[in-house]
Amino acid sequence: MIYIVQNIFPILAATMAGLAIGLAWVRASGGQRPSARVLLVGALAEFWLAAILAGALILAPSQAGAWTMALGSAFIIWVGFVMPAFVVTLGAGGVKAGRIASVAFHWLVVMLAQAAIMQAIGVAAPPAA
């Protein structure tokens, strides 16, 4: 987990972008401004998502090019883990398909933005053991 400390600036920048996207998404959908508690939980979740994504960017092979791998890694994580979790969880809760699609698409946008920001700033691999 040392890579998180080494990459705190790109991870925090990606966290802030994720929060901004989330707040804009809520505003665009006519939702109410989230409470301080919801913002705190959201910030922690955005931070953790960015930290995990930073690890994926560090480990991604570079054969396809840095930008392709950055955005591709975000997409693969989204389609492989995030989207199925939303579909199953929200679907089981009786949420309509349109709302599930909106929530899932929001997180795709967040993950692509986070990957792009971290790729632009740069992430550093931890020193070899």
C-alpha positions, -999 to 999 in steps of 0.1 A, spaced: 0 0 0 30 23 -1 20 32 -36 -9 52 -21 14 74 -1 37 78 -31 8 88 -53 -12 108 -29 -14 139 -51 -28 121 -82 -52 100 -60 -65 132 -42 -69 150 -75 -89 120 -89 -109 119 -57 -119 155 -60 -128 150 -97 -150 120 -87 -168 142 -60 -173 170 -85 -188 146 -111 -211 131 -84 -223 165 -72 -229 176 -108 -247 144 -115 -270 149 -85 -277 185 -96 -284 175 -132 -308 148 -120 -327 172 -98 -316 156 -66 -310 174 -33 -276 185 -21 -262 156 -1 -256 159 37 -222 163 52 -222 127 62 -230 115 27 -203 138 13 -178 123 38 -187 87 30 -186 96 -7 -152 112 -4 -138 81 14 -153 59 -13 -140 81 -41 -105 80 -25 -105 42 -22 -117 38 -58 -90 62 -70 -63 43 -49 -73 10 -63 -74 24 -98 -39 39 -93 -27 4 -84 -42 -10 -116 -26 18 -136 8 10 -121 4 -27 -128 -12 -24 -163 10 -36 -191 21 -9 -215 19 -28 -248 -12 -9 -259 0 25 -249 -3 44 -216 -37 61 -223 -53 30 -238 -42 10 -208 -53 37 -183 -88 41 -198 -90 4 -206 -82 -5 -170 -109 18 -157 -134 3 -181 -125 -33 -174 -128 -27 -136 -161 -10 -142 -176 -36 -165 -162 -65 -144 -169 -54 -109 -188 -21 -105 -216 -26 -130 -225 -61 -120 -226 -51 -84 -250 -23 -92 -272 -43 -114 -276 -71 -89 -279 -49 -58 -301 -23 -72 -321 -47 -92 -328 -69 -62 -339 -38 -44 -366 -31 -70 -348 -1 -86 -360 5 -122 -337 -3 -151 -333 33 -161 -321 44 -127 -297 14 -125 -283 25 -159 -279 61 -147 -261 50 -115 -238 26 -134 -230 52 -161 -222 78 -135 -196 55 -120 -182 47 -155 -177 85 -161 -161 88 -126 -137 60 -132 -127 72 -167 -122 107 -154 -101 94 -124 -80 73 -147 -74 102 -171 -64 125 -143 -40 101 -127 -25 92 -162 -21 129 -169 -4 136 -136 14 103 -135 16 75 -110 47 60 -96 54 23 -89 66 15 -54 103 7 -51 113 -29 -58 115 -50 -27 
